[in-house]
């Protein structure tokens, strides 16, 4: 209707004789002005109405957590190997398809099945029900942001867990994705999950991500040691554009005088580094002591480039120094897990 009025008014203006009818000129100009004002008002209302449309047919958001979804505490720059070891943690999610009401505010929700904290794997007990906070931003497209929070207790220490930055955009009544799924590559690259706790006067933060970091590039650090000994460390690492990139030690093999060992267990592989992932340090802990040694430490430096290796005693202190002849870290594209067939001792040969 507005377009039709504009058309007729423009035709009247075009064919009118302005020299002979000044009053008609004024009347047409006034009509044109008021019609423009009316059109702007209608258009604004249409825009406002469209900003509500995205939410009109969406009542909830789906959060999909598959079976056996687990995350673990991962490296934070600047911590020592012992600090990283003491903060090892693992969280098991409650599997299911959760319908989150698309209503601004807090809604009760439990997502955590089990929380194991520290190398002793102490159970962090929930202090109450979890909750998800929903925030909605209006506009021509709508954005819904979810934030999950829950507090846990470990021997009197409160650990506050946070999962944030869960976003879904809704256009024309349809979400950009049907559901948020806790799987790869989300768990390795996009999960924003933190825990906060007080240790004395210090606030400590734990970051959680995929146990295997499967979506990150895989690197191999090979060390050739004195007397034919060797170590190979396999590390998931995403080189950063700035700061430090996500990284963790995920597989290790050692062939030293104390014995040959392979380690794949999260609880026995420890990684630490400084800013920009410089001066990387590793612990590979043994499942059981080997000739008095409880593990191997590998310490690298970037400036100058060098490496140090020693075995660990029961308190994870240096035990036996092993000379490093050479070492190299390269992007690895071979089979993973790698072939792990240990060398055969000559004493075990059978003579016929």
C-alpha positions, 0 to 999 in steps of 0.5 A, a space after each residue: 500500500 505504501 508503495 502505491 501511494 508513493 507511486 501516485 504521489 510521485 506522478 502528481 508531482 511530475 505532472 503538476 504545473 508548479 507555476 500556476 498552482 503554488 498551493 497544490 505544490 505545498 500540499 503535495 510536498 507536505 503529503 510527500 513528507 508525511 508519507 516518508 515519515 510514515 514509511 520510516 516508522 513502518 520499516 522500523 517496526 518491520 525491522 523490530 519484528 524481524 529481530 523477534 522472529 529468530 526466536 519465535 519458533 525456537 523454544 530450546 537449544 540442544 546440548 549433545 554429550 556422547 557416551 564416554 565423553 571425558 576431558 582432562 586438565 591440560 598444560 598452562 604456561 609458567 608452571 613447573 612439572 611438579 605443579 602440572 603433576 599435582 593438578 592432573 585431573 579428569 572429568 567424566 560427563 553425563 551422556 545425554 541430549 539436553 534441552 536448554 530452555 531458550 529463556 534468559 536466566 539460570 536453569 538447573 542442569 547437571 552435566 558432570 558424572 565424575 570429577 577426579 582431582 590430582 594424581 591420587 585421583 581424589 573424588 571431587 564431590 558436587 556441593 550442589 546442583 549445577 546450573 546453566 545461565 542463558 543470555 540472549 542478544 536480540 537483533 536481525 539475528 539472535 545469539 544465545 550464549 550458555 554458561 555452565 557452573 558448578 562447585 565441587 569439594 576436595 578435602 575441604 577445598 572448593 573447586 569452581 567449575 565453569 564451561 563458557 562461550 557456548 554460542 548458537 546463532 539463530 536466523 529466521 527461526 532456525 539455529 545455525 546448527 541443530 545441536 552443540 556436540 561435545 566431540 572432536 574437534 570441539 573438545 580440542 579446539 573450542 571448549 572453554 572449560 576452567 576450574 578455579 581454586 584457592 591454594 593458600 593465598 593464591 588462586 589456581 586455574 585449571 584448563 580442561 580439554 580433550 584427553 588425546 588432543 586428537 585434532 591437534 598436530 602431532 610432533 615427535 621428539 627423538 633423543 639419542 642417548 649415550 651407550 645406545 639408549 634412546 627416548 621418543 616423546 609424542 606430543 600434540 601441539 598447535 603452534 601459536 600465533 601469539 602466546 602459548 599453544 595448546 599442548 600435551 604429552 600423549 605417548 612416550 617410549 624409552 629404552 634405557 639401562 634400567 629397562 624398556 618402557 612404553 607409556 600411554 596413560 594420561 596420569 603418567 605423562 606430564 608436560 610443562 613449558 614457558 611462554 610461547 611453549 619455550 623450554 619444554 619439559 617432560 616427565 614419563 613415569 613408570 607403571 612400576 619401578 625399574 632398577 630403582 628408577 620411577 621415571 624419566 625427565 626430559 628438559 629442553 632449552 630453546 636459547 641455546 638449544 640443548 636437552 638434559 635427561 635423567 631418571 627419577 627417584 621415588 620423590 621425582 628428584 634427579 637420580 641418574 644423569 644420561 648424556 644426550 648425544 642429539 635430539 630433534 623435534 619434527 612434525 610426525 605423520 606416521 602411524 599413531 600409536 607408533 610401532 612399539 615392538 621393543 628390542 630383543 635382548 640377546 640373552 633371550 635368544 633360543 639356540 637350536 
